[in-house]
Amino acid sequence: MRASVRIIILALVGSSSPLVAQTPPAPVVQVEGLRQVSPHVHVIPDNSVPLVPNVGFIVGDRAALVIDTGLGPRNGAAVYEVAKKLAPTQALYLVTTHVHPEHDLGAQAFPDTTLIRSADQVKEIADTGLQLAKVFANRSPINAELLKDADFRKADITFEREHDLDLGGVQVKLMAMGPNHTVGDTIVWVGSERVLFAGDLAMRNQPAFASPRSNLSHWLASLDRLEALKPAIIVPSHGPTGDGSGFIAGYRAYLTEVRDRTSAEKRAGRNVDQAVEAVSAAFDDRARDKARLSGAVKAAYGEAP
C-alpha cells in the first residue's frame, strides 16, 4: 500500500486496539431513520456507523438538493428513492461534501439528477481516481459488494468558489472550502433556516487530515468562515448533528493546540516523529484517535517556521 493511501485510511477509520477484533456494522444507509431538522431540511443519520455518511435533503417547491450518497450504487439507489418520495415532482440536484467513496460513489444511481461539483473535486477525482475505493473494497466482502462497478459521475455543473441554488421557497449556497479534510471539501448552507452541512470540517470526531495537501492553517481559516455564517444547526459528515457553536469551537481549540505545541517542538529542534510523540503525550486521552492526531501534528510540523 502506498504511504499516502495508508495515511488516508488511518485518518478515516482511526486506530483500533490490537487486542480486540471488532466487526463493524455493514456500511448501509438506514433510510428508515429519515428525520426533519428544519422546515425544508431532512437528514438520514449515520448512526455513527463507519463508512456511512449523514445524508441530507433540502426540499423546495421547484427542486430538491441531495447531499451525499452512501457507499456505492446500492446505497445511492436507496437514497435516491427517499429523494423521490420527498420531492416526487421536483427537479433533483446532487452534491457531495467530498469525493471519498462513502460520500460520492453512489452518484451513478441517481438518474435524471443534476450533479454539481466544485472544480477542486473534479481535479481531485482526476488526480486520485478510484484508489481509495479499491482499498475500501479490499477491507471486507460487504464493502466489495457495495463498491462493485462503482465509478465517479461526471459533473453536470462545476463551480470555482460558490454556487447558488433557488429550489423554490428556499435558497441554498454551495461553497468550495479548499484543502482541509480533503482538497475538494464542499459545504452547503441553508441561510434562511441557519442549517449548515459542514462535511468533515466541523463535527464531534477528531479532525482527519486525509490528503497530503490538507492544511492546518487553512482549516482554522475555514472555521472562521463557518462561524461567520452563525449556523443554528450543523449536520456534519459523520456523527451526531450539533448546535452552531460546539463543533466549530471544539475543532478550533484542538487545531490551535496542535499547531502551538507542534511549533514549540520544532523550534526546540525535535524532528517530526519526536514532535508526534511529544504532542500525543501532552494530549493523552483528550485525543483518543492517535492516528488522526499524528496526521494533524505532521501537517502542523510541515507548516511551522
C-alpha positions in Angstrom: 0.0 0.0 0.0 1.4 3.4 -0.9 2.2 5.6 2.0 -0.3 8.3 1.1 -3.1 5.8 0.9 -2.1 4.3 4.3 -2.2 7.8 5.8 -5.7 8.4 4.4 -7.0 5.0 5.7 -5.7 5.7 9.2 -7.2 9.1 9.1 -10.6 7.9 8.0 -11.0 4.8 10.1 -8.7 5.7 13.0 -6.6 3.4 15.1 -8.0 0.3 16.6 -6.9 -1.8 19.6 -4.7 -4.7 18.6 -6.2 -6.7 21.5 -9.9 -6.6 20.4 -11.1 -7.7 17.0 -14.3 -5.8 16.2 -16.6 -6.3 13.2 -18.3 -3.0 12.4 -21.9 -2.9 11.2 -22.4 -3.1 7.4 -22.0 0.4 5.9 -25.6 0.6 4.7 -27.6 3.9 4.9 -30.6 3.2 7.1 -33.3 5.2 5.2 -36.0 4.5 7.8 -34.1 6.9 10.1 -35.1 9.9 8.0 -36.0 12.9 10.2 -36.8 16.5 9.6 -34.4 19.1 11.3 -35.9 22.3 9.9 -38.8 23.3 7.6 -37.1 22.4 4.4 -34.3 20.1 5.6 -34.3 16.4 6.3 -31.4 14.1 7.3 -30.8 10.3 7.3 -28.4 10.0 10.3 -25.4 7.7 10.0 -25.9 6.2 13.5 -22.2 6.6 13.9 -21.5 3.6 11.6 -18.1 3.7 9.9 -18.3 4.4 6.1 -21.9 5.7 6.4 -22.4 9.5 6.0 -25.2 11.7 7.2 -27.3 12.1 4.1 -29.1 15.4 3.6 -32.2 16.6 1.6 -33.2 20.2 1.1 -36.7 20.3 -0.4 -38.1 23.3 -2.2 -41.3 23.9 -4.2 -39.5 23.5 -7.6 -36.4 21.4 -6.8 -34.6 19.4 -4.1 -30.9 19.0 -3.3 -29.5 15.7 -2.1 -26.2 15.9 -0.1 -24.0 12.7 -0.2 -24.9 9.3 -1.5 -23.7 6.5 0.7 -21.1 3.8 -0.3 -21.7 2.6 -3.8 -24.7 2.2 -6.1 -26.9 0.2 -3.8 -26.8 2.9 -1.1 -27.2 5.5 -3.8 -30.3 3.9 -5.2 -31.9 3.8 -1.7 -31.1 7.4 -1.1 -32.5 8.3 -4.5 -35.8 6.6 -3.6 -36.0 8.7 -0.5 -35.4 11.9 -2.5 -38.2 10.9 -4.9 -40.6 10.4 -2.0 -39.7 13.8 -0.5 -39.8 15.6 -3.9 -41.9 13.5 -6.3 -42.4 16.1 -9.0 -39.5 18.4 -8.3 -36.2 18.5 -10.2 -33.3 16.9 -8.3 -29.8 18.2 -7.7 -27.0 16.3 -6.1 -23.8 17.5 -4.3 -21.2 15.7 -2.3 -19.3 17.1 0.7 -16.1 15.5 -0.7 -15.2 12.6 -3.0 -14.4 9.9 -0.6 -16.3 6.7 -1.5 -19.0 6.7 1.1 -20.0 10.2 0.2 -19.7 10.1 -3.6 -19.7 6.7 -5.2 -23.5 6.2 -5.1 -24.0 9.1 -7.5 -24.3 6.9 -10.6 -27.6 5.5 -9.1 -29.3 8.9 -9.4 -31.0 9.1 -12.9 -32.2 12.4 -14.2 -30.3 14.3 -11.5 -28.1 17.3 -11.9 -24.7 16.7 -10.3 -22.9 19.8 -9.1 -19.1 19.7 -8.2 -16.5 22.2 -7.3 -13.6 22.5 -9.6 -11.4 21.2 -6.7 -13.5 18.0 -6.6 -13.1 17.5 -10.3 -9.3 17.9 -10.0 -9.1 15.6 -7.0 -11.0 12.8 -8.9 -8.6 13.2 -11.8 -5.6 13.0 -9.5 -6.6 10.1 -7.3 -9.3 8.2 -9.2 -10.7 5.1 -7.5 -7.5 4.4 -5.5 -9.3 4.8 -2.1 -12.3 2.9 -3.3 -10.2 -0.1 -4.1 -8.6 0.0 -0.7 -12.0 0.1 1.0 -13.3 -2.8 -1.2 -10.4 -4.9 0.0 -11.3 -4.4 3.6 -14.4 -6.6 3.7 -16.7 -8.6 1.4 -19.6 -6.2 2.1 -17.5 -3.2 1.1 -16.5 -5.1 -2.1 -20.2 -5.9 -2.8 -21.3 -2.3 -2.3 -18.5 -0.9 -4.4 -18.8 -3.4 -7.3 -18.8 -1.4 -10.6 -18.9 1.9 -8.7 -17.4 4.9 -10.5 -17.4 8.6 -10.3 -20.1 10.5 -12.2 -19.1 13.4 -14.3 -20.4 16.8 -13.1 -23.2 18.5 -14.9 -22.4 21.8 -13.3 -19.0 22.9 -11.9 -18.1 26.0 -9.9 -15.0 27.6 -8.5 -15.9 29.1 -5.2 -19.6 29.5 -4.7 -22.8 28.3 -6.4 -26.3 29.5 -5.5 -29.4 27.3 -5.9 -33.0 28.6 -5.8 -35.1 25.5 -5.0 -38.3 27.4 -4.8 -39.1 28.8 -1.4 -35.6 28.1 -0.1 -32.2 29.4 -1.2 -29.1 27.2 -0.9 -25.4 28.2 -1.2 -22.7 25.7 -2.1 -19.1 26.7 -1.1 -15.8 25.2 -2.0 -13.6 25.4 1.1 -10.2 24.4 -0.2 -7.7 21.9 1.4 -9.0 21.0 4.8 -10.0 17.3 5.3 -9.6 16.8 1.5 -8.8 19.1 -1.4 -12.4 19.2 -2.5 -14.3 19.9 0.7 -17.7 21.5 -0.1 -20.2 22.8 2.4 -23.9 23.5 2.0 -25.6 26.5 3.7 -29.4 27.0 4.1 -29.3 30.6 5.3 -33.0 31.1 5.9 -33.0 28.2 8.4 -29.4 28.5 9.5 -28.6 24.9 8.7 -25.1 24.1 7.7 -23.9 20.8 6.1 -20.3 21.1 7.2 -18.8 18.0 5.7 -15.8 16.9 7.8 -14.8 20.5 8.6 -16.6 20.5 12.0 -18.0 17.5 13.8 -17.6 15.5 17.1 -14.9 13.2 15.8 -11.3 14.4 15.7 -10.3 16.2 12.5 -8.8 13.9 9.9 -6.1 15.2 7.6 -6.9 12.9 4.7 -4.9 14.5 1.9 -1.2 15.3 1.5 -2.4 18.8 0.8 -4.6 19.2 3.9 -3.5 22.4 5.6 -4.0 23.2 9.3 -3.7 26.9 8.9 -6.3 26.9 6.1 -8.6 24.7 8.2 -8.5 27.3 11.0 -9.4 30.0 8.5 -12.2 27.8 7.2 -13.6 27.5 10.8 -13.7 31.3 10.8 -15.8 31.2 7.7 -18.2 28.7 9.1 -18.6 30.7 12.4 -19.3 33.9 10.4 -22.4 32.2 9.0 -23.8 31.8 12.5 -25.3 28.4 12.0 -28.0 27.2 14.4 -27.7 23.5 13.3 -24.6 21.8 12.0 -25.0 18.5 10.1 -21.5 17.0 9.9 -20.4 14.3 7.5 -20.4 11.8 10.3 -21.7 11.6 13.9 -24.5 13.4 15.6 -26.0 16.7 14.5 -25.0 19.6 16.7 -25.7 23.2 17.5 -24.0 26.1 15.8 -21.1 26.6 18.1 -19.8 23.4 19.8 -18.3 21.6 16.8 -16.6 24.8 15.5 -15.2 25.8 18.9 -14.0 22.3 19.6 -12.2 22.0 16.3 -10.6 25.4 16.7 -9.4 24.6 20.2 -7.9 21.3 19.1 -6.2 22.5 15.9 -4.8 25.6 17.7 -3.3 23.4 20.5 -1.8 21.1 17.9 -0.3 24.0 16.0 1.1 25.7 19.1 2.5 22.5 20.7 4.0 21.3 17.4 5.6 24.7 16.6 7.2 24.6 20.0 8.6 21.2 19.4 10.0 22.2 16.0 11.6 25.3 17.5 13.2 23.2 20.1 14.9 21.1 17.4 12.8 18.0 17.5 12.2 16.1 14.3 8.6 15.3 13.2 8.5 11.9 14.8 9.7 13.3 18.1 7.1 16.1 17.8 4.3 13.5 17.2 5.4 11.6 20.3 5.6 14.7 22.5 2.3 16.2 21.3 0.5 12.9 21.6 1.7 12.6 25.2 0.5 16.1 26.0 -3.0 15.3 24.7 -3.1 11.9 26.4 -6.7 10.7 26.5 -8.1 14.1 25.3 -7.3 12.9 21.8 -8.1 9.2 21.7 -7.6 8.7 18.0 -3.8 8.7 17.8 -3.7 8.2 14.1 -5.7 11.3 13.5 -3.6 13.3 16.0 -0.4 12.1 14.3 -1.8 13.4 10.9 -2.6 16.7 12.4 0.9 17.1 14.0 2.6 16.2 10.8 0.6 18.8 8.9 1.4 21.4 11.6 5.1 20.5 11.6 5.3 21.0 7.8 3.7 24.4 8.1 5.6 25.6 11.2 8.6 28.0 10.5 
